[in-house]
Amino acid sequence: MIRKIFLGFLGVCIVVGVWNYELVSYGWMQAKGQFVILWNTRPVEEVLADASFPDSLKQKIELIQEIKRYAVDSLGINPSKNYTTFYDQHGKPILWVVVASEKYRLVAKEWQFPIIGTFAYKGFFEKDRADQELATLKQQGYDTRLNEVSAWSTLGFFRDPILSSMLKRSEGQLAELIIHELTHGTLFVKNNLEYNENLADFVGEYGALKFLTQKYGANSPEATGYLAAKQYGERYDEHVLRGTGKLDSLYATYNAQTPERVKEATKWQLIDQIVATVDTLDAKPSGTSPVPKKRRFTKENLPNNAYFVGYKTYRQQQNRFRREFEEKFNSNFNQYLTYLKKTYPSL
């Protein structure tokens, strides 16, 4: 009887494995990639004691520990074992993320994963697999984008290491990144990627500025430089989000009778216009002479819908969080984060 039950269970597992071969294969690749990283990490204490490791990079590692303590003690981020180990990438990318959107609608393709839910992107530790996914999506008619990722959160399932690429960032960028990822480990709502990423962006930026202000002073080059870059970033975000609104309006005019050549021509004309007008944004804060910032794209390399749908995912709710924080909680961050933890069920 036991033998029959075992064989029956084995048969079910085989059927499920065959039926979900792609998911199983993908899961194995991700698990293997994560294991290789975790297996090759070094404790932070060992790295700091290593005489051959550059002092300038040791200072960045120590800064990460300081940022993490600030996030826990002053912001209310949950304590964790994250960033107590170090992984040397030896100058190589570590993770690639595929994003896709419908060709004539700003609607992201979504992937379903067990336990953690739905995501509007798919990560790969193997570049070849990412390229294959990209090629398949293009054949299916999607606009696609491939991004290199400098950090990610395992949501508490593993101990997230410090990656060597993080140490190239400025103090403000590093603080923003670390607090962003720690926020995911504190509050992550299943099947709501847009909420999670917008919240982590908001907390990361708010926390980074508060950290720099406390450590160096409000008028320090570190704080004012970060604030200036943040202000420009907000203007750029607003510009791109206005562009997504224009694209949505354009796509709404398309119908089954609209010729493909007309769709293509009007789509790329509008995207070119959005990119060209980036040059009107100031690169310096108000009160100083405006300096045009170099546009991120050229006529030969225009962004497609996958770029714009990414902005809808990551940046569209920033004003919502800011208003809620300032108006409902009188800019008391600890109260605000406590409210969010109680209100939204997290993994």
C-alpha positions, 0 to 999 in steps of 0.5 A: 500500500505504501509503495503504491502511494509513493509511486502515485505521488512520484507520478504526480510529481513527474506530471507536474514537473513536465507540465511546468517544465519552464517554471521548474527550469527557471526556478532551478536556474534562480536557485543555482544562481542565488546559491553560487552567490551565497556560497562565495560570500565573505563575512564583513568582519573578514573583509574589513580585516583583510589588509589587501582590500582597499581602505576606500572600499572598507569605508563604504562597507562601514558606511553601509553598516551605519546606513542600516543601523540608521534605517532600523533605529530612526526609520523603523525598518525591520532588523535583519541579517542583510548586508553582513556578508560581502560578494565580489562580482569581479567587475561582472554583472550579476543579474539581468531583468527582462521587462515587456509591454504590449506594442500599442498599449502601456500594459506590462507583461506579468509573470506568476511565481509561487508564494511571492505572486505576480511580477511585471519583470523576470530576473535572470542570473544567466545572460543567455537565458535572459536573451532567449526570453527577450527574443521570444517576447519580441517574436510574440510582438512585445516591446522589450527592455533588458536591464542590469540589476545592481541589487535586489531583495530576497524578502528575508528568504536569504541573507542579502549580501553587499555586492561589490558593485554597490561600493562604486556609488556615492554616499547618497546613492548608496544610502538610497539603495540600501534603504530601498532594499531593506524596505522590501524586507520590511513590507512587501505586498503580494501581487502588488509590484507597483505599490511595493516599488513606489513605496521602497523608492519613497522610503529610500529617497526620504531615508537617504536625505535624512541620513545624510542630513543627520551625518553631515548637516543640512548644508553639507555638500553630501546633503545638498548634492543629493538633494539637487540630484533628487530634484532633477530626478523628480522633474525627469520622472514627471516629464516621463510620466507626462509622456506616458499619459500622452502615449496612453491617449495616442494608443486610445485612438488606435482601432482595428482599422488603423493601418500598422504603418500609421501606428508605427509612425505616430508612436515613434514620432511622439516618443521622439518628441518626449525624448527631445524635450528632456533637454528643457529640464534643468540639471541644477536646483531653482535659483541657479543657472539652468544647465541642460542635462544630457538626454539619456536617449538619441534618435537612433536609440529611442525608448519603447513602451517597456521603458515607459511602462517601467516608469508607471510601475516604479514612479507613478505613486510617489506623490500619493505616498508624499501627500499621505505622509505629510497630510495624514501623519504630519511628516512623522515617518515612524508613525507612517511606517507603523500604519503601513505595516498594520494596514497592508498584509506582507509576505 
